[in-house]
Amino acid sequence: MVKQYGELYLDARRALLETEDAQTAGMMARHLLCRISGKTQESILADRDLYASEETCRRMHAAVRRLLDGEPLAYVLGEWEFYGLNLKVTPDVLIPRDDTVAVAELAIRKGLFLDQDPRILDLCCGSGCIGLAIASRVKDAKVTLADFSPEALAVAKENTLLNHLGGRVRCVQADARLRAPAFLGKYDMIVSNPPYVTGAEMETLPHSVKDFEPHMALYGGDDGLDFYRAISENFAPALKPGGYLCYEFGMGQGDAVCRILEENGYTILERTRDYNGRERAVLAQYGRKEG
């Protein structure tokens, strides 16, 4: 049965109140209707008394059902915004989160003061959100997006083209747990948001994460630190002398990650917090202190 756009919005909002507060339910209903109808929020408001197509009504009903089953909004929409960039997201990649803005901004601030045409590697790139954010702000940077997952790399490639960054961004397959392959060359900075969820935490993840987001991109070993140990050691040869390594880490992992860095010859330069005031990212330099 066809419905007016206003009815579609109100029906979706009403249904989502089963699991969400009023503000969140309204936001989700608006995002769904805009995505499915191809209209802006302003045009939906203007057209609220017009009838949507039968296909739009069917897709809205199916999308609301997916949300009620616990699937994250980003996967239902198939896209998400990060650092001003519109990104495709699928269940093959983690959903970009506001927490990750902390490591992106830390890397961007350093990237702006690197030598001309800096080479930057986003390792464990997933959707490519961090590397693409850097490329969008550090205008002369040459960015490599690297991930072990071919499916994640396919999403990163699409996002590179979607944001018109193909001239300065390339995508390659690389395993962060192994020694850096020689073909990568040398970088001024490596940035990484590696898997860091502990074994115990994996058992208590929310349904929307545990049952929908890729475990490969979440699990960081029993203590959550396996990838930090591997990258800090194995990718030092991929850094230029005095190059930088920038990590995101989980809540309460900052001291342990910094110890791993220092044990592998890095000097800690800065530790920073996310929007919620939680320590979230670190910048370190390999081989020597800044002079």
Buried (B, 14 or more C-beta within 10 A) or exposed (E): EEBBBBBBBBBBBEBBBEEBEEEBBBBBBBBBBBBBBEBEEEBBEEBBEEBBEEEBBBBBBEBBEBBEEBBBBBBBBEBBEBBEBEBBBBBBBBBBBEBBBBBBBBBBBBBBEBEEEBBBBBBBBBBBBBBBBBBBBBEEBBBBBBBBBEBBBBBBBBBBEBBEBEEBBBBBEBBBBEEBEEEBEEBBBBBBBBBBBBEEBBEEBEEBBBEBBBEBBBBBBEBBBBBBBBBBBBBBEBBBEBBBBBBBBBEEBBEBBBEBBEEBBBBBBEBBEBEEEEBBBBBBBBEEEEE
